[in-house]
Each structure stands twice: as structure tokens, then as C-alpha cells.
């Protein structure tokens, strides 16, 4: 009878040790998964940070391009205005000469 109880005790101890082994293994797996999760979370935050910086760079570039476009339009308008004045200066003396010739 005692031998049977001792055999049961050994069986229970064996099952208990096996359960402890599985529990330690699962704990390590959980820690590994949590570590991977933390690493991925950190990578995600870094990626978000880089994307935000790139977004602001692009916005600055767009603003710079808008400013350049505005300056380009102003220069073009100035050029057209100067060209029109030049053309008027060339036309007016010709009219003046025609008027003089016609008046004489």
C-alpha cells in the first residue's frame, strides 16, 4: 500500500515538474513576445517621427515653391510692363515724327 502511494507521489511530482517546465517556457515565450512588441512599438514611433519630419520638410518645400512661383509671376509682370513701356517709347517717337511730317 505504501509503495503504491509512493508511486503515485512520484507520478504527481513528475507531472508537477513537467508543469513547472512548461510554465517557465511559456513565461520565457511571453517575455520574448513582449520584448518584440516593445521593439516594434519603438520602431513604429521612430518611423512616425521620421514621417512627421518628412511631412514638415515637404510642406516647407511646397511653401518655398509657392514663394518662388509668386516671385516668378511678379518678375514676369515686371518684364511685361517694362516691355510695354519700351514699345510705347518706340511707337511715340514714330507717331511724333509722323505728326510733324503730316503737319508740315
Biopython code that builds the backbone (N, CA, C, O; Angstrom):
import numpy as np
from Bio.PDB.StructureBuilder import StructureBuilder

atoms = [
    (1, "UNK", "N", (0.827, -1.195, 0.000)),
    (1, "UNK", "CA", (0.000, 0.000, 0.000)),
    (1, "UNK", "C", (0.868, 1.254, 0.000)),
    (1, "UNK", "O", (0.561, 2.202, -0.723)),
    (2, "UNK", "N", (1.932, 1.288, 0.781)),
    (2, "UNK", "CA", (2.839, 2.432, 0.860)),
    (2, "UNK", "C", (3.565, 2.614, -0.467)),
    (2, "UNK", "O", (3.780, 3.733, -0.934)),
    (3, "UNK", "N", (3.939, 1.478, -1.063)),
    (3, "UNK", "CA", (4.628, 1.569, -2.355)),
    (3, "UNK", "C", (3.730, 2.202, -3.420)),
    (3, "UNK", "O", (4.186, 2.995, -4.244)),
    (4, "UNK", "N", (2.482, 1.846, -3.390)),
    (4, "UNK", "CA", (1.544, 2.420, -4.351)),
    (4, "UNK", "C", (1.401, 3.928, -4.133)),
    (4, "UNK", "O", (1.344, 4.692, -5.097)),
    (5, "UNK", "N", (1.343, 4.357, -2.874)),
    (5, "UNK", "CA", (1.247, 5.785, -2.563)),
    (5, "UNK", "C", (2.528, 6.516, -2.983)),
    (5, "UNK", "O", (2.488, 7.627, -3.511)),
    (6, "UNK", "N", (3.681, 5.844, -2.726)),
    (6, "UNK", "CA", (4.946, 6.459, -3.141)),
    (6, "UNK", "C", (5.018, 6.577, -4.665)),
    (6, "UNK", "O", (5.525, 7.568, -5.192)),
    (7, "UNK", "N", (4.517, 5.583, -5.356)),
    (7, "UNK", "CA", (4.489, 5.605, -6.825)),
    (7, "UNK", "C", (3.586, 6.738, -7.323)),
    (7, "UNK", "O", (3.932, 7.450, -8.265)),
    (8, "UNK", "N", (2.431, 6.893, -6.682)),
    (8, "UNK", "CA", (1.525, 7.990, -7.033)),
    (8, "UNK", "C", (2.198, 9.340, -6.776)),
    (8, "UNK", "O", (2.077, 10.271, -7.572)),
    (9, "UNK", "N", (2.917, 9.428, -5.636)),
    (9, "UNK", "CA", (3.614, 10.666, -5.274)),
    (9, "UNK", "C", (4.665, 10.996, -6.344)),
    (9, "UNK", "O", (4.784, 12.144, -6.773)),
    (10, "UNK", "N", (5.430, 9.968, -6.772)),
    (10, "UNK", "CA", (6.444, 10.201, -7.812)),
    (10, "UNK", "C", (5.763, 10.659, -9.116)),
    (10, "UNK", "O", (6.252, 11.561, -9.796)),
    (11, "UNK", "N", (4.652, 10.036, -9.444)),
    (11, "UNK", "CA", (3.908, 10.423, -10.658)),
    (11, "UNK", "C", (3.422, 11.864, -10.572)),
    (11, "UNK", "O", (3.509, 12.623, -11.537)),
    (12, "UNK", "N", (2.914, 12.224, -9.409)),
    (12, "UNK", "CA", (2.430, 13.594, -9.202)),
    (12, "UNK", "C", (3.589, 14.581, -9.277)),
    (12, "UNK", "O", (3.493, 15.634, -9.907)),
    (13, "UNK", "N", (4.704, 14.209, -8.609)),
    (13, "UNK", "CA", (5.894, 15.083, -8.660)),
    (13, "UNK", "C", (6.398, 15.261, -10.092)),
    (13, "UNK", "O", (6.797, 16.355, -10.490)),
    (14, "UNK", "N", (6.375, 14.174, -10.854)),
    (14, "UNK", "CA", (6.825, 14.224, -12.245)),
    (14, "UNK", "C", (5.922, 15.162, -13.055)),
    (14, "UNK", "O", (6.402, 15.992, -13.826)),
    (15, "UNK", "N", (4.615, 15.015, -12.867)),
    (15, "UNK", "CA", (3.665, 15.881, -13.567)),
    (15, "UNK", "C", (3.842, 17.338, -13.135)),
    (15, "UNK", "O", (3.768, 18.253, -13.956)),
    (16, "UNK", "N", (4.076, 17.541, -11.836)),
    (16, "UNK", "CA", (4.265, 18.885, -11.308)),
    (16, "UNK", "C", (5.522, 19.522, -11.919)),
    (16, "UNK", "O", (5.492, 20.677, -12.343)),
    (17, "UNK", "N", (6.633, 18.757, -11.960)),
    (17, "UNK", "CA", (7.873, 19.286, -12.548)),
    (17, "UNK", "C", (7.676, 19.598, -14.024)),
    (17, "UNK", "O", (8.176, 20.604, -14.527)),
    (18, "UNK", "N", (6.943, 18.727, -14.718)),
    (18, "UNK", "CA", (6.670, 18.975, -16.133)),
    (18, "UNK", "C", (5.843, 20.257, -16.290)),
    (18, "UNK", "O", (6.105, 21.058, -17.187)),
    (19, "UNK", "N", (4.859, 20.449, -15.431)),
    (19, "UNK", "CA", (4.018, 21.649, -15.464)),
    (19, "UNK", "C", (4.870, 22.889, -15.176)),
    (19, "UNK", "O", (4.698, 23.925, -15.817)),
    (20, "UNK", "N", (5.797, 22.779, -14.203)),
    (20, "UNK", "CA", (6.694, 23.899, -13.918)),
    (20, "UNK", "C", (7.561, 24.224, -15.144)),
    (20, "UNK", "O", (7.760, 25.393, -15.476)),
    (21, "UNK", "N", (8.074, 23.184, -15.812)),
    (21, "UNK", "CA", (8.891, 23.365, -17.009)),
    (21, "UNK", "C", (8.100, 24.112, -18.084)),
    (21, "UNK", "O", (8.593, 25.071, -18.678)),
    (22, "UNK", "N", (6.874, 23.661, -18.324)),
    (22, "UNK", "CA", (6.023, 24.304, -19.337)),
    (22, "UNK", "C", (5.724, 25.755, -18.930)),
    (22, "UNK", "O", (5.730, 26.649, -19.777)),
    (23, "UNK", "N", (5.467, 25.987, -17.650)),
    (23, "UNK", "CA", (5.174, 27.337, -17.172)),
    (23, "UNK", "C", (6.390, 28.252, -17.391)),
    (23, "UNK", "O", (6.229, 29.392, -17.827)),
    (24, "UNK", "N", (7.609, 27.760, -17.092)),
    (24, "UNK", "CA", (8.823, 28.567, -17.311)),
    (24, "UNK", "C", (9.011, 28.859, -18.800)),
    (24, "UNK", "O", (9.366, 29.971, -19.191)),
    (25, "UNK", "N", (8.767, 27.836, -19.617)),
    (25, "UNK", "CA", (8.909, 28.003, -21.066)),
    (25, "UNK", "C", (7.915, 29.046, -21.574)),
    (25, "UNK", "O", (8.276, 29.927, -22.354)),
    (26, "UNK", "N", (6.685, 28.943, -21.134)),
    (26, "UNK", "CA", (5.661, 29.909, -21.580)),
    (26, "UNK", "C", (5.984, 31.312, -21.081)),
    (26, "UNK", "O", (5.746, 32.296, -21.781)),
    (27, "UNK", "N", (6.531, 31.402, -19.861)),
    (27, "UNK", "CA", (6.910, 32.711, -19.321)),
    (27, "UNK", "C", (8.006, 33.319, -20.195)),
    (27, "UNK", "O", (7.968, 34.510, -20.502)),
    (28, "UNK", "N", (8.985, 32.496, -20.598)),
    (28, "UNK", "CA", (10.051, 32.989, -21.484)),
    (28, "UNK", "C", (9.470, 33.407, -22.831)),
    (28, "UNK", "O", (9.868, 34.429, -23.389)),
    (29, "UNK", "N", (8.533, 32.623, -23.356)),
    (29, "UNK", "CA", (7.894, 32.967, -24.631)),
    (29, "UNK", "C", (7.157, 34.303, -24.523)),
    (29, "UNK", "O", (7.234, 35.148, -25.415)),
    (30, "UNK", "N", (6.445, 34.472, -23.414)),
    (30, "UNK", "CA", (5.705, 35.721, -23.197)),
    (30, "UNK", "C", (6.672, 36.896, -23.107)),
    (30, "UNK", "O", (6.433, 37.949, -23.697)),
    (31, "UNK", "N", (7.779, 36.712, -22.359)),
    (31, "UNK", "CA", (8.776, 37.785, -22.242)),
    (31, "UNK", "C", (9.384, 38.115, -23.609)),
    (31, "UNK", "O", (9.612, 39.282, -23.926)),
    (32, "UNK", "N", (9.642, 37.085, -24.410)),
    (32, "UNK", "CA", (10.205, 37.289, -25.742)),
    (32, "UNK", "C", (9.222, 38.068, -26.617)),
    (32, "UNK", "O", (9.602, 39.001, -27.324)),
    (33, "UNK", "N", (7.956, 37.666, -26.555)),
    (33, "UNK", "CA", (6.920, 38.351, -27.343)),
    (33, "UNK", "C", (6.780, 39.801, -26.891)),
    (33, "UNK", "O", (6.648, 40.701, -27.721)),
    (34, "UNK", "N", (6.806, 40.031, -25.576)),
    (34, "UNK", "CA", (6.702, 41.402, -25.061)),
    (34, "UNK", "C", (7.895, 42.243, -25.511)),
    (34, "UNK", "O", (7.746, 43.416, -25.854)),
    (35, "UNK", "N", (9.081, 41.629, -25.505)),
    (35, "UNK", "CA", (10.280, 42.332, -25.968)),
    (35, "UNK", "C", (10.153, 42.693, -27.449)),
    (35, "UNK", "O", (10.466, 43.814, -27.850)),
    (36, "UNK", "N", (9.691, 41.735, -28.255)),
    (36, "UNK", "CA", (9.489, 42.005, -29.679)),
    (36, "UNK", "C", (8.443, 43.098, -29.879)),
    (36, "UNK", "O", (8.590, 43.967, -30.740)),
    (37, "UNK", "N", (7.394, 43.040, -29.077)),
    (37, "UNK", "CA", (6.336, 44.060, -29.162)),
    (37, "UNK", "C", (6.911, 45.435, -28.844)),
    (37, "UNK", "O", (6.627, 46.411, -29.539)),
    (38, "UNK", "N", (7.723, 45.508, -27.787)),
    (38, "UNK", "CA", (8.328, 46.788, -27.415)),
    (38, "UNK", "C", (9.260, 47.300, -28.516)),
    (38, "UNK", "O", (9.279, 48.493, -28.818)),
    (39, "UNK", "N", (10.040, 46.379, -29.118)),
    (39, "UNK", "CA", (10.935, 46.778, -30.210)),
    (39, "UNK", "C", (10.141, 47.294, -31.400)),
    (39, "UNK", "O", (10.495, 48.311, -31.996)),
    (40, "UNK", "N", (9.062, 46.588, -31.747)),
    (40, "UNK", "CA", (8.228, 47.029, -32.871)),
    (40, "UNK", "C", (7.551, 48.364, -32.568)),
    (40, "UNK", "O", (7.416, 49.216, -33.446)),
    (41, "UNK", "N", (7.130, 48.533, -31.324)),
    (41, "UNK", "CA", (6.498, 49.786, -30.921)),
    (41, "UNK", "C", (7.497, 50.937, -31.050)),
    (41, "UNK", "O", (7.149, 52.022, -31.515)),
    (42, "UNK", "N", (8.732, 50.692, -30.636)),
    (42, "UNK", "CA", (9.777, 51.712, -30.741)),
    (42, "UNK", "C", (10.070, 52.025, -32.206)),
    (42, "UNK", "O", (10.223, 53.188, -32.578)),
    (43, "UNK", "N", (10.149, 50.982, -33.038)),
    (43, "UNK", "CA", (10.383, 51.200, -34.469)),
    (43, "UNK", "C", (9.245, 52.004, -35.081)),
    (43, "UNK", "O", (9.474, 52.888, -35.906)),
    (44, "UNK", "N", (8.022, 51.694, -34.673)),
    (44, "UNK", "CA", (6.855, 52.412, -35.185)),
    (44, "UNK", "C", (6.925, 53.888, -34.796)),
    (44, "UNK", "O", (6.663, 54.766, -35.619)),
    (45, "UNK", "N", (7.282, 54.158, -33.532)),
    (45, "UNK", "CA", (7.401, 55.552, -33.089)),
    (45, "UNK", "C", (8.485, 56.273, -33.874)),
    (45, "UNK", "O", (8.304, 57.425, -34.270)),
    (46, "UNK", "N", (9.622, 55.596, -34.104)),
    (46, "UNK", "CA", (10.695, 56.206, -34.889)),
    (46, "UNK", "C", (10.242, 56.483, -36.312)),
    (46, "UNK", "O", (10.539, 57.537, -36.874)),
    (47, "UNK", "N", (9.519, 55.528, -36.891)),
    (47, "UNK", "CA", (9.010, 55.710, -38.252)),
    (47, "UNK", "C", (8.031, 56.869, -38.303)),
    (47, "UNK", "O", (8.072, 57.681, -39.227)),
    (48, "UNK", "N", (7.149, 56.946, -37.312)),
    (48, "UNK", "CA", (6.196, 58.058, -37.258)),
    (48, "UNK", "C", (6.941, 59.381, -37.155)),
    (48, "UNK", "O", (6.582, 60.357, -37.814)),
    (49, "UNK", "N", (7.978, 59.409, -36.326)),
    (49, "UNK", "CA", (8.767, 60.627, -36.150)),
    (49, "UNK", "C", (9.418, 61.035, -37.468)),
    (49, "UNK", "O", (9.397, 62.209, -37.839)),
    (50, "UNK", "N", (9.993, 60.066, -38.172)),
    (50, "UNK", "CA", (10.628, 60.350, -39.467)),
    (50, "UNK", "C", (9.580, 60.854, -40.460)),
    (50, "UNK", "O", (9.828, 61.810, -41.195)),
    (51, "UNK", "N", (8.406, 60.210, -40.480)),
    (51, "UNK", "CA", (7.355, 60.635, -41.410)),
    (51, "UNK", "C", (6.875, 62.054, -41.107)),
    (51, "UNK", "O", (6.611, 62.837, -42.019)),
    (52, "UNK", "N", (6.766, 62.370, -39.839)),
    (52, "UNK", "CA", (6.341, 63.727, -39.455)),
    (52, "UNK", "C", (7.385, 64.747, -39.910)),
    (52, "UNK", "O", (7.044, 65.802, -40.444)),
    (53, "UNK", "N", (8.678, 64.417, -39.687)),
    (53, "UNK", "CA", (9.742, 65.322, -40.128)),
    (53, "UNK", "C", (9.705, 65.502, -41.637)),
    (53, "UNK", "O", (9.851, 66.618, -42.135)),
    (54, "UNK", "N", (9.509, 64.401, -42.374)),
    (54, "UNK", "CA", (9.439, 64.469, -43.842)),
    (54, "UNK", "C", (8.233, 65.295, -44.286)),
    (54, "UNK", "O", (8.308, 66.043, -45.260)),
    (55, "UNK", "N", (7.125, 65.153, -43.564)),
    (55, "UNK", "CA", (5.921, 65.917, -43.894)),
    (55, "UNK", "C", (6.210, 67.418, -43.770)),
    (55, "UNK", "O", (5.836, 68.203, -44.641)),
    (56, "UNK", "N", (6.880, 67.805, -42.674)),
    (56, "UNK", "CA", (7.195, 69.221, -42.484)),
    (56, "UNK", "C", (8.195, 69.707, -43.531)),
    (56, "UNK", "O", (8.099, 70.841, -43.999)),
    (57, "UNK", "N", (9.161, 68.852, -43.902)),
    (57, "UNK", "CA", (10.111, 69.228, -44.958)),
    (57, "UNK", "C", (9.365, 69.482, -46.260)),
    (57, "UNK", "O", (9.617, 70.469, -46.951)),
    (58, "UNK", "N", (8.432, 68.569, -46.591)),
    (58, "UNK", "CA", (7.654, 68.731, -47.826)),
    (58, "UNK", "C", (6.808, 69.997, -47.789)),
    (58, "UNK", "O", (6.689, 70.705, -48.789)),
    (59, "UNK", "N", (6.221, 70.276, -46.623)),
    (59, "UNK", "CA", (5.419, 71.492, -46.503)),
    (59, "UNK", "C", (6.293, 72.729, -46.705)),
    (59, "UNK", "O", (5.886, 73.689, -47.359)),
    (60, "UNK", "N", (7.520, 72.692, -46.128)),
    (60, "UNK", "CA", (8.438, 73.817, -46.305)),
    (60, "UNK", "C", (8.817, 73.963, -47.779)),
    (60, "UNK", "O", (8.879, 75.074, -48.304)),
    (61, "UNK", "N", (9.070, 72.827, -48.442)),
    (61, "UNK", "CA", (9.414, 72.876, -49.861)),
    (61, "UNK", "C", (8.251, 73.429, -50.676)),
    (61, "UNK", "O", (8.454, 74.238, -51.581)),
    (62, "UNK", "N", (7.027, 72.991, -50.355)),
    (62, "UNK", "CA", (5.854, 73.496, -51.072)),
    (62, "UNK", "C", (5.706, 74.998, -50.863)),
    (62, "UNK", "O", (5.409, 75.738, -51.800)),
    (63, "UNK", "N", (5.916, 75.444, -49.616)),
    (63, "UNK", "CA", (5.823, 76.874, -49.331)),
    (63, "UNK", "C", (6.904, 77.634, -50.100)),
    (63, "UNK", "O", (6.656, 78.713, -50.638)),
    (64, "UNK", "N", (8.107, 77.056, -50.143)),
    (64, "UNK", "CA", (9.196, 77.672, -50.902)),
    (64, "UNK", "C", (8.873, 77.746, -52.384)),
    (64, "UNK", "O", (9.164, 78.746, -53.040)),
    (65, "UNK", "N", (8.266, 76.676, -52.918)),
    (65, "UNK", "CA", (7.899, 76.668, -54.332)),
    (65, "UNK", "C", (6.794, 77.687, -54.599)),
    (65, "UNK", "O", (6.801, 78.354, -55.634)),
    (66, "UNK", "N", (5.850, 77.809, -53.674)),
    (66, "UNK", "CA", (4.795, 78.812, -53.843)),
    (66, "UNK", "C", (5.402, 80.208, -53.859)),
    (66, "UNK", "O", (5.012, 81.056, -54.661)),
    (67, "UNK", "N", (6.368, 80.439, -52.956)),
    (67, "UNK", "CA", (7.029, 81.742, -52.880)),
    (67, "UNK", "C", (7.797, 82.015, -54.175)),
    (67, "UNK", "O", (7.745, 83.120, -54.714)),
    (68, "UNK", "N", (8.520, 80.986, -54.674)),
    (68, "UNK", "CA", (9.261, 81.147, -55.927)),
    (68, "UNK", "C", (8.304, 81.416, -57.089)),
    (68, "UNK", "O", (8.593, 82.249, -57.948)),
    (69, "UNK", "N", (7.179, 80.723, -57.120)),
    (69, "UNK", "CA", (6.191, 80.930, -58.173)),
    (69, "UNK", "C", (5.646, 82.358, -58.126)),
    (69, "UNK", "O", (5.468, 83.008, -59.156)),
    (70, "UNK", "N", (5.388, 82.824, -56.909)),
    (70, "UNK", "CA", (4.881, 84.186, -56.734)),
    (70, "UNK", "C", (5.923, 85.194, -57.224)),
    (70, "UNK", "O", (5.592, 86.145, -57.931)),
    (71, "UNK", "N", (7.201, 84.975, -56.836)),
    (71, "UNK", "CA", (8.273, 85.872, -57.278)),
    (71, "UNK", "C", (8.427, 85.816, -58.796)),
    (71, "UNK", "O", (8.637, 86.839, -59.449)),
    (72, "UNK", "N", (8.319, 84.601, -59.350)),
    (72, "UNK", "CA", (8.428, 84.442, -60.802)),
    (72, "UNK", "C", (7.326, 85.218, -61.514)),
    (72, "UNK", "O", (7.577, 85.886, -62.517)),
    (73, "UNK", "N", (6.101, 85.128, -60.989)),
    (73, "UNK", "CA", (4.980, 85.870, -61.593)),
    (73, "UNK", "C", (5.198, 87.375, -61.489)),
    (73, "UNK", "O", (4.901, 88.118, -62.425)),
    (74, "UNK", "N", (5.722, 87.821, -60.343)),
    (74, "UNK", "CA", (5.995, 89.254, -60.183)),
    (74, "UNK", "C", (7.052, 89.717, -61.186)),
    (74, "UNK", "O", (6.918, 90.777, -61.796)),
    (75, "UNK", "N", (8.113, 88.904, -61.349)),
    (75, "UNK", "CA", (9.154, 89.256, -62.314)),
    (75, "UNK", "C", (8.604, 89.269, -63.743)),
    (75, "UNK", "O", (8.933, 90.149, -64.539)),
    (76, "UNK", "N", (7.770, 88.289, -64.051)),
    (76, "UNK", "CA", (7.166, 88.226, -65.381)),
    (76, "UNK", "C", (6.287, 89.453, -65.627)),
    (76, "UNK", "O", (6.324, 90.042, -66.708)),
    (77, "UNK", "N", (5.503, 89.833, -64.626)),
    (77, "UNK", "CA", (4.663, 91.023, -64.759)),
    (77, "UNK", "C", (5.520, 92.276, -64.931)),
    (77, "UNK", "O", (5.201, 93.149, -65.739)),
    (78, "UNK", "N", (6.613, 92.358, -64.161)),
    (78, "UNK", "CA", (7.530, 93.498, -64.302)),
    (78, "UNK", "C", (8.127, 93.527, -65.714)),
    (78, "UNK", "O", (8.231, 94.587, -66.332)),
    (79, "UNK", "N", (8.517, 92.354, -66.211)),
    (79, "UNK", "CA", (9.094, 92.272, -67.551)),
    (79, "UNK", "C", (8.094, 92.728, -68.606)),
    (79, "UNK", "O", (8.433, 93.492, -69.510)),
    (80, "UNK", "N", (6.850, 92.247, -68.479)),
    (80, "UNK", "CA", (5.806, 92.635, -69.446)),
    (80, "UNK", "C", (5.570, 94.140, -69.387)),
    (80, "UNK", "O", (5.421, 94.791, -70.421)),
    (81, "UNK", "N", (5.536, 94.691, -68.175)),
    (81, "UNK", "CA", (5.317, 96.128, -68.006)),
    (81, "UNK", "C", (6.462, 96.932, -68.640)),
    (81, "UNK", "O", (6.231, 97.933, -69.319)),
    (82, "UNK", "N", (7.700, 96.473, -68.405)),
    (82, "UNK", "CA", (8.863, 97.161, -68.983)),
    (82, "UNK", "C", (8.827, 97.064, -70.503)),
    (82, "UNK", "O", (9.104, 98.038, -71.203)),
    (83, "UNK", "N", (8.482, 95.877, -71.010)),
    (83, "UNK", "CA", (8.421, 95.674, -72.467)),
    (83, "UNK", "C", (7.355, 96.577, -73.090)),
    (83, "UNK", "O", (7.578, 97.171, -74.144)),
    (84, "UNK", "N", (6.199, 96.678, -72.435)),
    (84, "UNK", "CA", (5.129, 97.538, -72.947)),
    (84, "UNK", "C", (5.559, 99.009, -72.948)),
    (84, "UNK", "O", (5.277, 99.742, -73.896)),
    (85, "UNK", "N", (6.244, 99.435, -71.879)),
    (85, "UNK", "CA", (6.731, 100.825, -71.822)),
    (85, "UNK", "C", (7.750, 101.084, -72.930)),
    (85, "UNK", "O", (7.751, 102.140, -73.562)),
    (86, "UNK", "N", (8.616, 100.094, -73.147)),
    (86, "UNK", "CA", (9.645, 100.220, -74.195)),
    (86, "UNK", "C", (8.976, 100.335, -75.555)),
    (86, "UNK", "O", (9.349, 101.170, -76.380)),
    (87, "UNK", "N", (7.976, 99.477, -75.774)),
    (87, "UNK", "CA", (7.255, 99.536, -77.057)),
    (87, "UNK", "C", (6.566, 100.882, -77.235)),
    (87, "UNK", "O", (6.562, 101.437, -78.334)),
    (88, "UNK", "N", (5.988, 101.406, -76.167)),
    (88, "UNK", "CA", (5.340, 102.719, -76.244)),
    (88, "UNK", "C", (6.366, 103.806, -76.551)),
    (88, "UNK", "O", (6.095, 104.729, -77.319)),
    (89, "UNK", "N", (7.551, 103.687, -75.942)),
    (89, "UNK", "CA", (8.595, 104.678, -76.192)),
    (89, "UNK", "C", (9.058, 104.615, -77.645)),
    (89, "UNK", "O", (9.411, 105.639, -78.230)),
    (90, "UNK", "N", (9.056, 103.425, -78.223)),
    (90, "UNK", "CA", (9.436, 103.308, -79.628)),
    (90, "UNK", "C", (8.328, 103.819, -80.541)),
    (90, "UNK", "O", (8.606, 104.436, -81.569)),
    (91, "UNK", "N", (7.079, 103.567, -80.176)),
    (91, "UNK", "CA", (5.944, 103.970, -81.013)),
    (91, "UNK", "C", (5.725, 105.484, -80.954)),
    (91, "UNK", "O", (5.461, 106.109, -81.981)),
    (92, "UNK", "N", (5.831, 106.077, -79.765)),
    (92, "UNK", "CA", (5.548, 107.512, -79.600)),
    (92, "UNK", "C", (6.453, 108.395, -80.467)),
    (92, "UNK", "O", (5.949, 109.322, -81.101)),
    (93, "UNK", "N", (7.777, 108.145, -80.524)),
    (93, "UNK", "CA", (8.585, 108.998, -81.411)),
    (93, "UNK", "C", (8.185, 108.846, -82.872)),
    (93, "UNK", "O", (8.219, 109.813, -83.634)),
    (94, "UNK", "N", (7.802, 107.616, -83.267)),
    (94, "UNK", "CA", (7.377, 107.422, -84.656)),
    (94, "UNK", "C", (6.108, 108.219, -84.918)),
    (94, "UNK", "O", (5.987, 108.848, -85.970)),
    (95, "UNK", "N", (5.178, 108.209, -84.002)),
    (95, "UNK", "CA", (3.937, 108.997, -84.148)),
    (95, "UNK", "C", (4.273, 110.491, -84.177)),
    (95, "UNK", "O", (3.722, 111.263, -84.963)),
    (96, "UNK", "N", (5.192, 110.863, -83.294)),
    (96, "UNK", "CA", (5.588, 112.269, -83.223)),
    (96, "UNK", "C", (6.159, 112.716, -84.569)),
    (96, "UNK", "O", (5.816, 113.783, -85.077)),
    (97, "UNK", "N", (7.039, 111.879, -85.140)),
    (97, "UNK", "CA", (7.648, 112.209, -86.423)),
    (97, "UNK", "C", (6.575, 112.246, -87.513)),
    (97, "UNK", "O", (6.583, 113.139, -88.360)),
    (98, "UNK", "N", (5.662, 111.289, -87.493)),
    (98, "UNK", "CA", (4.585, 111.271, -88.484)),
    (98, "UNK", "C", (3.732, 112.522, -88.359)),
    (98, "UNK", "O", (3.320, 113.112, -89.358)),
    (99, "UNK", "N", (3.471, 112.921, -87.116)),
    (99, "UNK", "CA", (2.654, 114.121, -86.899)),
    (99, "UNK", "C", (3.368, 115.363, -87.415)),
    (99, "UNK", "O", (2.754, 116.260, -87.993)),
    (100, "UNK", "N", (4.669, 115.393, -87.195)),
    (100, "UNK", "CA", (5.431, 116.553, -87.664)),
    (100, "UNK", "C", (5.407, 116.586, -89.203)),
    (100, "UNK", "O", (5.152, 117.624, -89.813)),
    (101, "UNK", "N", (5.679, 115.426, -89.806)),
    (101, "UNK", "CA", (5.690, 115.362, -91.272)),
    (101, "UNK", "C", (4.304, 115.684, -91.831)),
    (101, "UNK", "O", (4.160, 116.382, -92.834)),
    (102, "UNK", "N", (3.311, 115.161, -91.160)),
    (102, "UNK", "CA", (1.951, 115.416, -91.642)),
    (102, "UNK", "C", (1.549, 116.860, -91.447)),
    (102, "UNK", "O", (0.765, 117.411, -92.219)),
    (103, "UNK", "N", (2.093, 117.465, -90.408)),
    (103, "UNK", "CA", (1.739, 118.846, -90.110)),
    (103, "UNK", "C", (2.491, 119.836, -90.968)),
    (103, "UNK", "O", (2.079, 120.989, -91.095)),
    (104, "UNK", "N", (3.566, 119.410, -91.545)),
    (104, "UNK", "CA", (4.385, 120.352, -92.301)),
    (104, "UNK", "C", (3.865, 120.518, -93.708)),
    (104, "UNK", "O", (4.435, 121.278, -94.491)),
]
sb = StructureBuilder()
sb.init_structure("model")
sb.init_model(0)
sb.init_chain("A")
sb.init_seg("    ")
for serial, (resi, resn, name, xyz) in enumerate(atoms, 1):
    if name == "N":
        sb.init_residue(resn, " ", resi, " ")
    sb.init_atom(name, np.array(xyz, "f"), 0.0, 1.0, " ", f" {name:<3s}", serial, name[0])
structure = sb.get_structure()
